[in-house]
């Protein structure tokens, strides 16, 4: 019984890995076409960017 469960779990893990790696291909192609990657963030304390004076920087590009 343990062997059957191990085989089923192994197959599920492989299927999940294949599914997750194939999903990002179209996104990567879109990034290459645009020539840039845009990432949005929220104004949330651990993820903010502050300059040397301690002021919040809204556009760091």
Predicted model as a PDB file, atoms N, CA, C, CB and O in Angstrom, pLDDT in the B-factor column:
MODEL        1                                                                  
ATOM      1  N   UNK A   1       0.822  -1.198   0.000  1.00 89.00           N  
ATOM      2  CA  UNK A   1       0.000   0.000   0.000  1.00 89.00           C  
ATOM      3  C   UNK A   1       0.875   1.274   0.000  1.00 89.00           C  
ATOM      4  CB  UNK A   1      -0.940  -0.009   1.221  1.00 89.00           C  
ATOM      5  O   UNK A   1       0.577   2.243  -0.699  1.00 89.00           O  
ATOM      6  N   UNK A   2       1.953   1.249   0.795  1.00 89.00           N  
ATOM      7  CA  UNK A   2       2.838   2.408   0.855  1.00 89.00           C  
ATOM      8  C   UNK A   2       3.506   2.651  -0.492  1.00 89.00           C  
ATOM      9  CB  UNK A   2       3.897   2.216   1.944  1.00 89.00           C  
ATOM     10  O   UNK A   2       3.716   3.795  -0.894  1.00 89.00           O  
ATOM     11  N   UNK A   3       3.835   1.572  -1.181  1.00 92.00           N  
ATOM     12  CA  UNK A   3       4.480   1.705  -2.482  1.00 92.00           C  
ATOM     13  C   UNK A   3       3.535   2.354  -3.492  1.00 92.00           C  
ATOM     14  CB  UNK A   3       4.943   0.334  -2.991  1.00 92.00           C  
ATOM     15  O   UNK A   3       3.959   3.191  -4.289  1.00 92.00           O  
ATOM     16  N   UNK A   4       2.274   1.978  -3.465  1.00 93.00           N  
ATOM     17  CA  UNK A   4       1.270   2.556  -4.374  1.00 93.00           C  
ATOM     18  C   UNK A   4       1.089   4.044  -4.103  1.00 93.00           C  
ATOM     19  CB  UNK A   4      -0.082   1.825  -4.227  1.00 93.00           C  
ATOM     20  O   UNK A   4       1.013   4.846  -5.033  1.00 93.00           O  
ATOM     21  N   UNK A   5       1.020   4.405  -2.838  1.00 93.00           N  
ATOM     22  CA  UNK A   5       0.856   5.816  -2.473  1.00 93.00           C  
ATOM     23  C   UNK A   5       2.096   6.607  -2.911  1.00 93.00           C  
ATOM     24  CB  UNK A   5       0.620   5.968  -0.935  1.00 93.00           C  
ATOM     25  O   UNK A   5       1.975   7.732  -3.396  1.00 93.00           O  
ATOM     26  N   UNK A   6       3.279   6.023  -2.740  1.00 94.00           N  
ATOM     27  CA  UNK A   6       4.509   6.689  -3.159  1.00 94.00           C  
ATOM     28  C   UNK A   6       4.533   6.925  -4.665  1.00 94.00           C  
ATOM     29  CB  UNK A   6       5.721   5.866  -2.742  1.00 94.00           C  
ATOM     30  O   UNK A   6       4.949   7.988  -5.125  1.00 94.00           O  
ATOM     31  N   UNK A   7       4.090   5.941  -5.424  1.00 94.00           N  
ATOM     32  CA  UNK A   7       4.057   6.075  -6.885  1.00 94.00           C  
ATOM     33  C   UNK A   7       3.060   7.143  -7.300  1.00 94.00           C  
ATOM     34  CB  UNK A   7       3.700   4.733  -7.547  1.00 94.00           C  
ATOM     35  O   UNK A   7       3.354   7.960  -8.173  1.00 94.00           O  
ATOM     36  N   UNK A   8       1.894   7.145  -6.687  1.00 94.00           N  
ATOM     37  CA  UNK A   8       0.866   8.150  -7.003  1.00 94.00           C  
ATOM     38  C   UNK A   8       1.382   9.553  -6.686  1.00 94.00           C  
ATOM     39  CB  UNK A   8      -0.442   7.867  -6.211  1.00 94.00           C  
ATOM     40  O   UNK A   8       1.207  10.471  -7.487  1.00 94.00           O  
ATOM     41  N   UNK A   9       2.013   9.726  -5.528  1.00 94.00           N  
ATOM     42  CA  UNK A   9       2.555  11.035  -5.159  1.00 94.00           C  
ATOM     43  C   UNK A   9       3.668  11.474  -6.111  1.00 94.00           C  
ATOM     44  CB  UNK A   9       3.081  11.002  -3.724  1.00 94.00           C  
ATOM     45  O   UNK A   9       3.756  12.649  -6.465  1.00 94.00           O  
ATOM     46  N   UNK A  10       4.513  10.535  -6.523  1.00 94.00           N  
ATOM     47  CA  UNK A  10       5.586  10.865  -7.457  1.00 94.00           C  
ATOM     48  C   UNK A  10       5.017  11.323  -8.792  1.00 94.00           C  
ATOM     49  CB  UNK A  10       6.510   9.660  -7.662  1.00 94.00           C  
ATOM     50  O   UNK A  10       5.509  12.289  -9.375  1.00 94.00           O  
ATOM     51  N   UNK A  11       3.990  10.644  -9.282  1.00 93.00           N  
ATOM     52  CA  UNK A  11       3.362  11.022 -10.549  1.00 93.00           C  
ATOM     53  C   UNK A  11       2.715  12.400 -10.431  1.00 93.00           C  
ATOM     54  CB  UNK A  11       2.312   9.971 -10.971  1.00 93.00           C  
ATOM     55  O   UNK A  11       2.823  13.217 -11.345  1.00 93.00           O  
ATOM     56  N   UNK A  12       2.053  12.655  -9.323  1.00 93.00           N  
ATOM     57  CA  UNK A  12       1.435  13.970  -9.113  1.00 93.00           C  
ATOM     58  C   UNK A  12       2.489  15.079  -9.049  1.00 93.00           C  
ATOM     59  CB  UNK A  12       0.602  13.966  -7.821  1.00 93.00           C  
ATOM     60  O   UNK A  12       2.278  16.165  -9.589  1.00 93.00           O  
ATOM     61  N   UNK A  13       3.601  14.814  -8.404  1.00 92.00           N  
ATOM     62  CA  UNK A  13       4.662  15.815  -8.320  1.00 92.00           C  
ATOM     63  C   UNK A  13       5.251  16.103  -9.696  1.00 92.00           C  
ATOM     64  CB  UNK A  13       5.763  15.348  -7.363  1.00 92.00           C  
ATOM     65  O   UNK A  13       5.510  17.261 -10.023  1.00 92.00           O  
ATOM     66  N   UNK A  14       5.463  15.090 -10.489  1.00 90.00           N  
ATOM     67  CA  UNK A  14       6.003  15.281 -11.840  1.00 90.00           C  
ATOM     68  C   UNK A  14       5.010  16.042 -12.705  1.00 90.00           C  
ATOM     69  CB  UNK A  14       6.344  13.923 -12.489  1.00 90.00           C  
ATOM     70  O   UNK A  14       5.393  16.943 -13.451  1.00 90.00           O  
ATOM     71  N   UNK A  15       3.725  15.679 -12.606  1.00 86.00           N  
ATOM     72  CA  UNK A  15       2.694  16.370 -13.394  1.00 86.00           C  
ATOM     73  C   UNK A  15       2.607  17.845 -12.993  1.00 86.00           C  
ATOM     74  CB  UNK A  15       1.317  15.684 -13.208  1.00 86.00           C  
ATOM     75  O   UNK A  15       2.457  18.715 -13.851  1.00 86.00           O  
ATOM     76  N   UNK A  16       2.698  18.121 -11.709  1.00 85.00           N  
ATOM     77  CA  UNK A  16       2.654  19.503 -11.230  1.00 85.00           C  
ATOM     78  C   UNK A  16       3.859  20.291 -11.743  1.00 85.00           C  
ATOM     79  CB  UNK A  16       2.612  19.538  -9.689  1.00 85.00           C  
ATOM     80  O   UNK A  16       3.718  21.435 -12.174  1.00 85.00           O  
ATOM     81  N   UNK A  17       5.026  19.686 -11.695  1.00 82.00           N  
ATOM     82  CA  UNK A  17       6.233  20.363 -12.168  1.00 82.00           C  
ATOM     83  C   UNK A  17       6.137  20.674 -13.658  1.00 82.00           C  
ATOM     84  CB  UNK A  17       7.472  19.504 -11.887  1.00 82.00           C  
ATOM     85  O   UNK A  17       6.510  21.766 -14.087  1.00 82.00           O  
ATOM     86  N   UNK A  18       5.650  19.743 -14.436  1.00 78.00           N  
ATOM     87  CA  UNK A  18       5.500  19.961 -15.880  1.00 78.00           C  
ATOM     88  C   UNK A  18       4.490  21.069 -16.143  1.00 78.00           C  
ATOM     89  CB  UNK A  18       5.062  18.658 -16.590  1.00 78.00           C  
ATOM     90  O   UNK A  18       4.718  21.931 -16.992  1.00 78.00           O  
ATOM     91  N   UNK A  19       3.384  21.050 -15.426  1.00 74.00           N  
ATOM     92  CA  UNK A  19       2.347  22.064 -15.606  1.00 74.00           C  
ATOM     93  C   UNK A  19       2.871  23.454 -15.254  1.00 74.00           C  
ATOM     94  CB  UNK A  19       1.122  21.731 -14.749  1.00 74.00           C  
ATOM     95  O   UNK A  19       2.650  24.408 -16.000  1.00 74.00           O  
ATOM     96  N   UNK A  20       3.560  23.569 -14.129  1.00 70.00           N  
ATOM     97  CA  UNK A  20       4.034  24.879 -13.683  1.00 70.00           C  
ATOM     98  C   UNK A  20       5.131  25.434 -14.580  1.00 70.00           C  
ATOM     99  CB  UNK A  20       4.539  24.791 -12.260  1.00 70.00           C  
ATOM    100  O   UNK A  20       5.192  26.645 -14.791  1.00 70.00           O  
ATOM    101  N   UNK A  21       5.988  24.589 -15.107  1.00 68.00           N  
ATOM    102  CA  UNK A  21       7.050  25.096 -15.974  1.00 68.00           C  
ATOM    103  C   UNK A  21       6.526  25.477 -17.348  1.00 68.00           C  
ATOM    104  CB  UNK A  21       8.150  24.065 -16.112  1.00 68.00           C  
ATOM    105  O   UNK A  21       7.101  26.350 -17.998  1.00 68.00           O  
ATOM    106  N   UNK A  22       5.458  24.850 -17.808  1.00 61.00           N  
ATOM    107  CA  UNK A  22       4.927  25.181 -19.131  1.00 61.00           C  
ATOM    108  C   UNK A  22       4.073  26.446 -19.110  1.00 61.00           C  
ATOM    109  CB  UNK A  22       4.108  24.020 -19.666  1.00 61.00           C  
ATOM    110  O   UNK A  22       3.853  27.049 -20.160  1.00 61.00           O  
ATOM    111  N   UNK A  23       3.595  26.857 -17.954  1.00 58.00           N  
ATOM    112  CA  UNK A  23       2.743  28.045 -17.868  1.00 58.00           C  
ATOM    113  C   UNK A  23       3.525  29.334 -18.115  1.00 58.00           C  
ATOM    114  CB  UNK A  23       2.072  28.106 -16.505  1.00 58.00           C  
ATOM    115  O   UNK A  23       2.958  30.290 -18.645  1.00 58.00           O  
ATOM    116  N   UNK A  24       4.787  29.392 -17.755  1.00 60.00           N  
ATOM    117  CA  UNK A  24       5.553  30.618 -17.839  1.00 60.00           C  
ATOM    118  C   UNK A  24       6.132  30.911 -19.216  1.00 60.00           C  
ATOM    119  CB  UNK A  24       6.645  30.569 -16.858  1.00 60.00           C  
ATOM    120  O   UNK A  24       6.704  31.985 -19.407  1.00 60.00           O  
ATOM    121  N   UNK A  25       6.013  30.019 -20.171  1.00 62.00           N  
ATOM    122  CA  UNK A  25       6.634  30.211 -21.482  1.00 62.00           C  
ATOM    123  C   UNK A  25       6.034  31.405 -22.197  1.00 62.00           C  
ATOM    124  CB  UNK A  25       6.480  28.958 -22.339  1.00 62.00           C  
ATOM    125  O   UNK A  25       6.780  32.214 -22.749  1.00 62.00           O  
ATOM    126  N   UNK A  26       4.734  31.547 -22.209  1.00 73.00           N  
ATOM    127  CA  UNK A  26       4.083  32.663 -22.898  1.00 73.00           C  
ATOM    128  C   UNK A  26       4.426  33.990 -22.228  1.00 73.00           C  
ATOM    129  CB  UNK A  26       2.559  32.463 -22.927  1.00 73.00           C  
ATOM    130  O   UNK A  26       4.617  35.003 -22.901  1.00 73.00           O  
ATOM    131  N   UNK A  27       4.502  33.977 -20.891  1.00 75.00           N  
ATOM    132  CA  UNK A  27       4.856  35.201 -20.179  1.00 75.00           C  
ATOM    133  C   UNK A  27       6.269  35.652 -20.532  1.00 75.00           C  
ATOM    134  CB  UNK A  27       4.732  34.994 -18.669  1.00 75.00           C  
ATOM    135  O   UNK A  27       6.511  36.841 -20.740  1.00 75.00           O  
ATOM    136  N   UNK A  28       7.204  34.700 -20.600  1.00 76.00           N  
ATOM    137  CA  UNK A  28       8.582  35.042 -20.926  1.00 76.00           C  
ATOM    138  C   UNK A  28       8.680  35.595 -22.340  1.00 76.00           C  
ATOM    139  CB  UNK A  28       9.489  33.819 -20.771  1.00 76.00           C  
ATOM    140  O   UNK A  28       9.432  36.538 -22.588  1.00 76.00           O  
ATOM    141  N   UNK A  29       7.926  35.015 -23.269  1.00 80.00           N  
ATOM    142  CA  UNK A  29       7.935  35.514 -24.645  1.00 80.00           C  
ATOM    143  C   UNK A  29       7.397  36.944 -24.704  1.00 80.00           C  
ATOM    144  CB  UNK A  29       7.102  34.591 -25.557  1.00 80.00           C  
ATOM    145  O   UNK A  29       7.916  37.768 -25.457  1.00 80.00           O  
ATOM    146  N   UNK A  30       6.368  37.243 -23.924  1.00 81.00           N  
ATOM    147  CA  UNK A  30       5.801  38.590 -23.894  1.00 81.00           C  
ATOM    148  C   UNK A  30       6.816  39.588 -23.328  1.00 81.00           C  
ATOM    149  CB  UNK A  30       4.503  38.609 -23.057  1.00 81.00           C  
ATOM    150  O   UNK A  30       6.929  40.711 -23.820  1.00 81.00           O  
ATOM    151  N   UNK A  31       7.546  39.177 -22.298  1.00 81.00           N  
ATOM    152  CA  UNK A  31       8.571  40.048 -21.721  1.00 81.00           C  
ATOM    153  C   UNK A  31       9.653  40.330 -22.750  1.00 81.00           C  
ATOM    154  CB  UNK A  31       9.186  39.413 -20.457  1.00 81.00           C  
ATOM    155  O   UNK A  31      10.114  41.466 -22.867  1.00 81.00           O  
ATOM    156  N   UNK A  32      10.063  39.313 -23.495  1.00 83.00           N  
ATOM    157  CA  UNK A  32      11.094  39.516 -24.506  1.00 83.00           C  
ATOM    158  C   UNK A  32      10.601  40.415 -25.640  1.00 83.00           C  
ATOM    159  CB  UNK A  32      11.551  38.173 -25.066  1.00 83.00           C  
ATOM    160  O   UNK A  32      11.368  41.231 -26.151  1.00 83.00           O  
ATOM    161  N   UNK A  33       9.335  40.280 -26.040  1.00 87.00           N  
ATOM    162  CA  UNK A  33       8.785  41.133 -27.094  1.00 87.00           C  
ATOM    163  C   UNK A  33       8.756  42.591 -26.662  1.00 87.00           C  
ATOM    164  CB  UNK A  33       7.379  40.673 -27.475  1.00 87.00           C  
ATOM    165  O   UNK A  33       9.120  43.479 -27.433  1.00 87.00           O  
ATOM    166  N   UNK A  34       8.320  42.842 -25.422  1.00 85.00           N  
ATOM    167  CA  UNK A  34       8.223  44.215 -24.925  1.00 85.00           C  
ATOM    168  C   UNK A  34       9.587  44.799 -24.583  1.00 85.00           C  
ATOM    169  CB  UNK A  34       7.326  44.266 -23.704  1.00 85.00           C  
ATOM    170  O   UNK A  34       9.764  46.016 -24.611  1.00 85.00           O  
ATOM    171  N   UNK A  35      10.542  43.949 -24.262  1.00 87.00           N  
ATOM    172  CA  UNK A  35      11.864  44.426 -23.892  1.00 87.00           C  
ATOM    173  C   UNK A  35      11.951  44.946 -22.472  1.00 87.00           C  
ATOM    174  CB  UNK A  35      12.286  45.490 -24.825  1.00 87.00           C  
ATOM    175  O   UNK A  35      12.948  45.560 -22.093  1.00 87.00           O  
ATOM    176  N   UNK A  36      10.911  44.704 -21.679  1.00 82.00           N  
ATOM    177  CA  UNK A  36      10.954  45.147 -20.287  1.00 82.00           C  
ATOM    178  C   UNK A  36      10.019  44.278 -19.448  1.00 82.00           C  
ATOM    179  CB  UNK A  36      10.562  46.648 -20.170  1.00 82.00           C  
ATOM    180  O   UNK A  36       9.118  43.616 -19.963  1.00 82.00           O  
ATOM    181  N   UNK A  37      10.268  44.305 -18.137  1.00 79.00           N  
ATOM    182  CA  UNK A  37       9.444  43.591 -17.174  1.00 79.00           C  
ATOM    183  C   UNK A  37       8.895  44.612 -16.201  1.00 79.00           C  
ATOM    184  CB  UNK A  37      10.251  42.474 -16.435  1.00 79.00           C  
ATOM    185  O   UNK A  37       9.665  45.309 -15.538  1.00 79.00           O  
ATOM    186  N   UNK A  38       7.595  44.714 -16.103  1.00 75.00           N  
ATOM    187  CA  UNK A  38       6.962  45.683 -15.221  1.00 75.00           C  
ATOM    188  C   UNK A  38       6.427  44.941 -14.005  1.00 75.00           C  
ATOM    189  CB  UNK A  38       5.824  46.460 -15.954  1.00 75.00           C  
ATOM    190  O   UNK A  38       5.687  43.965 -14.134  1.00 75.00           O  
ATOM    191  N   UNK A  39       6.806  45.411 -12.832  1.00 74.00           N  
ATOM    192  CA  UNK A  39       6.380  44.778 -11.586  1.00 74.00           C  
ATOM    193  C   UNK A  39       5.734  45.848 -10.712  1.00 74.00           C  
ATOM    194  CB  UNK A  39       7.586  44.093 -10.846  1.00 74.00           C  
ATOM    195  O   UNK A  39       6.356  46.868 -10.416  1.00 74.00           O  
ATOM    196  N   UNK A  40       4.506  45.620 -10.304  1.00 70.00           N  
ATOM    197  CA  UNK A  40       3.814  46.573  -9.451  1.00 70.00           C  
ATOM    198  C   UNK A  40       3.896  46.173  -7.994  1.00 70.00           C  
ATOM    199  CB  UNK A  40       2.370  46.702  -9.870  1.00 70.00           C  
ATOM    200  O   UNK A  40       3.882  44.988  -7.663  1.00 70.00           O  
ATOM    201  N   UNK A  41       3.982  47.174  -7.119  1.00 62.00           N  
ATOM    202  CA  UNK A  41       3.991  46.908  -5.691  1.00 62.00           C  
ATOM    203  C   UNK A  41       2.975  47.808  -5.006  1.00 62.00           C  
ATOM    204  CB  UNK A  41       5.400  47.119  -5.097  1.00 62.00           C  
ATOM    205  O   UNK A  41       2.466  48.761  -5.597  1.00 62.00           O  
ATOM    206  N   UNK A  42       2.696  47.496  -3.782  1.00 66.00           N  
ATOM    207  CA  UNK A  42       1.806  48.332  -2.987  1.00 66.00           C  
ATOM    208  C   UNK A  42       2.633  49.151  -2.008  1.00 66.00           C  
ATOM    209  CB  UNK A  42       0.757  47.473  -2.236  1.00 66.00           C  
ATOM    210  O   UNK A  42       3.798  48.843  -1.757  1.00 66.00           O  
ATOM    211  N   UNK A  43       2.033  50.182  -1.464  1.00 66.00           N  
ATOM    212  CA  UNK A  43       2.698  50.974  -0.441  1.00 66.00           C  
ATOM    213  C   UNK A  43       2.493  50.238   0.880  1.00 66.00           C  
ATOM    214  CB  UNK A  43       2.139  52.456  -0.385  1.00 66.00           C  
ATOM    215  O   UNK A  43       1.530  50.478   1.609  1.00 66.00           O  
ATOM    216  N   UNK A  44       3.412  49.354   1.158  1.00 65.00           N  
ATOM    217  CA  UNK A  44       3.341  48.512   2.345  1.00 65.00           C  
ATOM    218  C   UNK A  44       4.724  48.515   2.970  1.00 65.00           C  
ATOM    219  CB  UNK A  44       2.863  47.049   2.003  1.00 65.00           C  
ATOM    220  O   UNK A  44       5.716  48.295   2.275  1.00 65.00           O  
ATOM    221  N   UNK A  45       4.804  48.755   4.239  1.00 61.00           N  
ATOM    222  CA  UNK A  45       6.061  49.025   4.938  1.00 61.00           C  
ATOM    223  C   UNK A  45       7.252  48.125   4.563  1.00 61.00           C  
ATOM    224  CB  UNK A  45       5.824  48.904   6.384  1.00 61.00           C  
ATOM    225  O   UNK A  45       8.319  48.672   4.282  1.00 61.00           O  
ATOM    226  N   UNK A  46       7.149  46.828   4.539  1.00 63.00           N  
ATOM    227  CA  UNK A  46       8.357  46.051   4.229  1.00 63.00           C  
ATOM    228  C   UNK A  46       8.802  46.145   2.770  1.00 63.00           C  
ATOM    229  CB  UNK A  46       8.125  44.612   4.574  1.00 63.00           C  
ATOM    230  O   UNK A  46       9.932  45.769   2.457  1.00 63.00           O  
ATOM    231  N   UNK A  47       7.946  46.635   1.867  1.00 66.00           N  
ATOM    232  CA  UNK A  47       8.285  46.618   0.445  1.00 66.00           C  
ATOM    233  C   UNK A  47       8.488  48.010  -0.140  1.00 66.00           C  
ATOM    234  CB  UNK A  47       7.207  45.909  -0.323  1.00 66.00           C  
ATOM    235  O   UNK A  47       8.597  48.144  -1.359  1.00 66.00           O  
ATOM    236  N   UNK A  48       8.543  49.026   0.672  1.00 72.00           N  
ATOM    237  CA  UNK A  48       8.721  50.387   0.169  1.00 72.00           C  
ATOM    238  C   UNK A  48      10.180  50.653  -0.169  1.00 72.00           C  
ATOM    239  CB  UNK A  48       8.224  51.409   1.197  1.00 72.00           C  
ATOM    240  O   UNK A  48      11.074  49.968   0.328  1.00 72.00           O  
ATOM    241  N   UNK A  49      10.416  51.645  -1.014  1.00 73.00           N  
ATOM    242  CA  UNK A  49      11.764  52.091  -1.345  1.00 73.00           C  
ATOM    243  C   UNK A  49      11.909  53.536  -0.882  1.00 73.00           C  
ATOM    244  CB  UNK A  49      12.053  51.953  -2.882  1.00 73.00           C  
ATOM    245  O   UNK A  49      11.150  54.415  -1.292  1.00 73.00           O  
ATOM    246  N   UNK A  50      12.894  53.763  -0.023  1.00 77.00           N  
ATOM    247  CA  UNK A  50      13.131  55.102   0.498  1.00 77.00           C  
ATOM    248  C   UNK A  50      14.486  55.605   0.028  1.00 77.00           C  
ATOM    249  CB  UNK A  50      13.053  55.113   2.037  1.00 77.00           C  
ATOM    250  O   UNK A  50      15.437  54.833  -0.096  1.00 77.00           O  
ATOM    251  N   UNK A  51      14.568  56.919  -0.237  1.00 77.00           N  
ATOM    252  CA  UNK A  51      15.853  57.499  -0.623  1.00 77.00           C  
ATOM    253  C   UNK A  51      16.707  57.749   0.620  1.00 77.00           C  
ATOM    254  CB  UNK A  51      15.644  58.817  -1.412  1.00 77.00           C  
ATOM    255  O   UNK A  51      16.315  57.383   1.728  1.00 77.00           O  
ATOM    256  N   UNK A  52      17.865  58.367   0.437  1.00 82.00           N  
ATOM    257  CA  UNK A  52      18.804  58.584   1.542  1.00 82.00           C  
ATOM    258  C   UNK A  52      18.234  59.489   2.627  1.00 82.00           C  
ATOM    259  CB  UNK A  52      20.091  59.179   1.016  1.00 82.00           C  
ATOM    260  O   UNK A  52      18.639  59.390   3.785  1.00 82.00           O  
ATOM    261  N   UNK A  53      17.284  60.385   2.265  1.00 85.00           N  
ATOM    262  CA  UNK A  53      16.679  61.286   3.243  1.00 85.00           C  
ATOM    263  C   UNK A  53      15.514  60.645   3.987  1.00 85.00           C  
ATOM    264  CB  UNK A  53      16.209  62.547   2.558  1.00 85.00           C  
ATOM    265  O   UNK A  53      14.963  61.249   4.908  1.00 85.00           O  
ATOM    266  N   UNK A  54      15.136  59.444   3.606  1.00 77.00           N  
ATOM    267  CA  UNK A  54      14.028  58.763   4.265  1.00 77.00           C  
ATOM    268  C   UNK A  54      12.682  59.042   3.635  1.00 77.00           C  
ATOM    269  CB  UNK A  54      13.983  59.149   5.694  1.00 77.00           C  
ATOM    270  O   UNK A  54      11.650  58.667   4.191  1.00 77.00           O  
ATOM    271  N   UNK A  55      12.673  59.704   2.467  1.00 79.00           N  
ATOM    272  CA  UNK A  55      11.422  60.004   1.780  1.00 79.00           C  
ATOM    273  C   UNK A  55      11.023  58.831   0.884  1.00 79.00           C  
ATOM    274  CB  UNK A  55      11.555  61.302   0.948  1.00 79.00           C  
ATOM    275  O   UNK A  55      11.881  58.180   0.289  1.00 79.00           O  
ATOM    276  N   UNK A  56       9.731  58.567   0.792  1.00 73.00           N  
ATOM    277  CA  UNK A  56       9.223  57.496  -0.036  1.00 73.00           C  
ATOM    278  C   UNK A  56       9.432  57.836  -1.506  1.00 73.00           C  
ATOM    279  CB  UNK A  56       7.739  57.240   0.259  1.00 73.00           C  
ATOM    280  O   UNK A  56       9.068  58.928  -1.941  1.00 73.00           O  
ATOM    281  N   UNK A  57      10.007  56.928  -2.269  1.00 75.00           N  
ATOM    282  CA  UNK A  57      10.231  57.118  -3.700  1.00 75.00           C  
ATOM    283  C   UNK A  57       9.180  56.309  -4.441  1.00 75.00           C  
ATOM    284  CB  UNK A  57      11.684  56.689  -4.123  1.00 75.00           C  
ATOM    285  O   UNK A  57       9.124  55.089  -4.287  1.00 75.00           O  
ATOM    286  N   UNK A  58       8.348  56.959  -5.238  1.00 71.00           N  
ATOM    287  CA  UNK A  58       7.265  56.280  -5.926  1.00 71.00           C  
ATOM    288  C   UNK A  58       7.668  55.722  -7.296  1.00 71.00           C  
ATOM    289  CB  UNK A  58       6.114  57.221  -6.088  1.00 71.00           C  
ATOM    290  O   UNK A  58       7.076  54.752  -7.767  1.00 71.00           O  
ATOM    291  N   UNK A  59       8.671  56.331  -7.932  1.00 65.00           N  
ATOM    292  CA  UNK A  59       9.119  55.865  -9.243  1.00 65.00           C  
ATOM    293  C   UNK A  59      10.642  55.793  -9.227  1.00 65.00           C  
ATOM    294  CB  UNK A  59       8.610  56.807 -10.391  1.00 65.00           C  
ATOM    295  O   UNK A  59      11.319  56.822  -9.235  1.00 65.00           O  
ATOM    296  N   UNK A  60      11.182  54.563  -9.205  1.00 59.00           N  
ATOM    297  CA  UNK A  60      12.631  54.421  -9.116  1.00 59.00           C  
ATOM    298  C   UNK A  60      13.268  54.145 -10.468  1.00 59.00           C  
ATOM    299  CB  UNK A  60      12.984  53.315  -8.155  1.00 59.00           C  
ATOM    300  O   UNK A  60      14.462  53.853 -10.535  1.00 59.00           O  
ATOM    301  N   UNK A  61      12.493  54.232 -11.552  1.00 58.00           N  
ATOM    302  CA  UNK A  61      13.063  53.926 -12.871  1.00 58.00           C  
ATOM    303  C   UNK A  61      13.851  55.071 -13.439  1.00 58.00           C  
ATOM    304  CB  UNK A  61      11.979  53.549 -13.833  1.00 58.00           C  
ATOM    305  O   UNK A  61      14.390  54.963 -14.541  1.00 58.00           O  
TER     306      UNK A  61                                                      
ENDMDL                                                                          
END                                                                             
